[in-house]
Every structure is written in C-alpha cells, then in structure tokens.
Amino acid sequence: MNDVTAPTGSATGRVVLLTTSHRVAPGLLSWPAWQALRSADRVLCADGAHPQLPYLREAGIRVDEAAPTAEDLVTACAGGRTVVVVATGEGEPALTDGLARLAGSGRVALPELELLPASYDLPGARLLDLIQVMDRIRAECPWSSQQTHKGLAKYGIEEAYELVEAIEDGDRDELREELGDVLLQVVFHARIAEEDEDAPFSIDDVAATIVTKLVHRHPHVFGDATATTPEEVKEHWLRTKAVEKRRESVTDGIPLHQPGLALAAKLASRVRSAGLEVPLPSSEGIGYELLALAARAEAEGVDPEAALRAAARAYRDAIRATEGT
C-alpha cells in the first residue's frame, strides 16, 4: 500500500481502471496517470508480465499481482479508499462486467468507477502492429520466408490495379482493403530488404527517405517558397526532381514497361511540361494512331488508360446485356 491516500467524496471509494497502449514505450504515461498511481491506496495488476510493471516499481509504485473480482474491489474501496487497476491488454472485461452486474442488482453501493487512459495511440500506431506481424510471418511462414523482391513484383502490379479498380468503382470498403494490400507490399519488401548482406535497409529507412523527399519538394509548405496554384506546385516539383535525379533528358525515369497508353501519355506530359516542340512520329499503323490519341488525351487533361477502362466497362455491360445476364 502506498503512503498517500487520494481524497474522495464518497465513502464507497473509487476504482481507477488504468489502460495503456502496447504501441507506446512502457513508462511513458500521462501525468494524470502518474498522479493516480502515486495517490492510490492500492495498485493491482492481474498480469505479472505486464510491460509497465518494471517501470512502475522503479518509480516507487507498489503493485500487487492480483486479479480481483468486482466484490473484491468493493471491499478494497470501503471507507473511501482508492484502488488503481492496471488493465491487461484485454481491458479487464470480466471485472467491468462484474461491476455492472453488481450495479444492476442494487444490493451494494458501488465505488466510483473511472476509466483513465494512461497512454494513447498516436496516428499511424497500428503500423507498428503490421510490422510485428510481418516480422513473424517472414520468420515462421514457409511461403513468406522464401520470397524475394523479384518473386513479389507481380503481386505489387496486381494490387496496384485492384486499388485503381476500387477507386473507379467508388467502393469504400474495397478501397480500404486494397490500400491495405498495397501497404503490405511495401512492408513485405522492406522486411526482405533488411536481410540483404550488402545494402540492407528497413521500413524506417523507407519512411525516412520519403519524408525527406516530401519536405524538400514542398518548400511552399515547409520553407519560404510560395505556390498559389497546383500548376506552380507541379512546376517546382518537376524542377526539383530533375535536379535531384541529375537527369539529362525529360524521358529519364519513365518506366518503359508500364501499359502503352500510360507510357505514351507520360511522354507527352513530359514534353509539354518542358515546353519542347516535338512532333509525333509520322507513320502508318494502329500503334501510331494510339500514340496520337494518347497525346491528345493528355493535352486535354484526360487519362487515356482510365478513359479506355471506362469504355471497356461499357462494352462489357453491353456484352452481358446481349447475353441476357
């Protein structure tokens, strides 16, 4: 029992259910949590391996390893005493259910019950769960443990296409799922990269690289530059990117293995953005006709790949209508 007793306005006492996040380093608790712990008459925890316990004891908090029932807490709080229960990862549902049953019975006067979050998940905290799950899968799954960057490449392409389909279909549930599948590819590749003997890197290195890039290419957000239109932002982005990559041609960095319409539109976009006058190749054949159409679509602000997919969907619907399905 600690020396300092918390004041309470009720003779039935007070129960403080202290919850913590495993995604935050143990010992990093809120000030109200430390106040409650230091002023409590008793501090209880059912999990002897709870990650917070060593830090609480180091801070001079006596913690009794016990799993009290609702009746035990009522007794422990009698006379206006305060008991803090350091919740396990499950959140003590049996205990709270028991207190609710006692309250419903009307047979006993219950202590005040306070839920006190001692640490909070920051935005993005669930990414830590994903990294831990990926670590375990990589180590223990017979299939995942054998995968390589090259072996996974096709899945990255497939997941990207499925993401685009979810966006175009407007399906929010599907969009959330497909974003997760794309994210998995990033985490999976980063986990494989950690094992490289010559040039290893981790998911933290991946995140650090993109953070540095985003800050550098957004001086109107993180620096003194100004940009009032999307066009100005794009102009600066392309200019900065060209300096970073030390490119000799506007075509440098364009992946030639992407779908043909997208490739043609990207080339046309680079030419237009650079202010170059480059006539389209003059020759006969469907390929050159498609090239001209893709360049025309890009000049009019139309994504030729998306436009063709929309037309193909309409064609599919017509086929099904003809089939009577």
C-alpha positions, 0 to 999 in steps of 0.5 A, a space after each residue: 500500500 502506498 503512503 498517500 491516500 487520494 481524497 474522495 467524496 464518497 465513502 464507497 471509494 473509487 476504482 481507477 481502471 488504468 489502460 495503456 497502449 502496447 504501441 507506446 514505450 512502457 513508462 511513458 504515461 500521462 501525468 494524470 496517470 502518474 498522479 493516480 498511481 502515486 495517490 492510490 491506496 492500492 495498485 493491482 495488476 492481474 498480469 505479472 508480465 505486464 510491460 509497465 510493471 518494471 517501470 512502475 516499481 522503479 518509480 516507487 509504485 507498489 503493485 500487487 499481482 492480483 486479479 480481483 473480482 468486482 466484490 473484491 474491489 468493493 471491499 478494497 474501496 470501503 471507507 473511501 479508499 482508492 484502488 488503481 487497476 492496471 488493465 491487461 491488454 484485454 481491458 479487464 472485461 470480466 471485472 467491468 462486467 462484474 461491476 455492472 452486474 453488481 450495479 444492476 442488482 442494487 444490493 451494494 453501493 458501488 465505488 466510483 468507477 473511472 476509466 483513465 487512459 494512461 497512454 494513447 495511440 498516436 496516428 499511424 500506431 497500428 503500423 507498428 502492429 503490421 510490422 510485428 506481424 510481418 516480422 513473424 510471418 517472414 520468420 515462421 511462414 514457409 511461403 513468406 520466408 522464401 520470397 524475394 523482391 523479384 518473386 513479389 513484383 507481380 503481386 505489387 502490379 496486381 494490387 496496384 490495379 485492384 486499388 485503381 479498380 476500387 477507386 473507379 468503382 467508388 467502393 469504400 470498403 474495397 478501397 480500404 482493403 486494397 490500400 491495405 494490400 498495397 501497404 503490405 507490399 511495401 512492408 513485405 519488401 522492406 522486411 526482405 530488404 533488411 536481410 540483404 548482406 550488402 545494402 540492407 535497409 528497413 521500413 524506417 529507412 523507407 519512411 525516412 527517405 520519403 519524408 525527406 523527399 516530401 519536405 524538400 519538394 514542398 518548400 511552399 509548405 515547409 520553407 519560404 517558397 510560395 505556390 498559389 496554384 497546383 500548376 506552380 506546385 507541379 512546376 517546382 516539383 518537376 524542377 526539383 526532381 530533375 535536379 535531384 535525379 541529375 537527369 539529362 533528358 525529360 524521358 529519364 525515369 519513365 518506366 518503359 514497361 508500364 501499359 502503352 497508353 500510360 507510357 505514351 501519355 507520360 511522354 507527352 506530359 513530359 514534353 509539354 511540361 518542358 515546353 519542347 516542340 516535338 512532333 509525333 512520329 509520322 507513320 502508318 499503323 494502329 500503334 501510331 494512331 494510339 500514340 496520337 490519341 494518347 497525346 491528345 488525351 493528355 493535352 486535354 487533361 484526360 487519362 487515356 488508360 482510365 478513359 479506355 477502362 471506362 469504355 471497356 466497362 461499357 462494352 462489357 455491360 453491353 456484352 452481358 446485356 446481349 447475353 441476357 445476364 
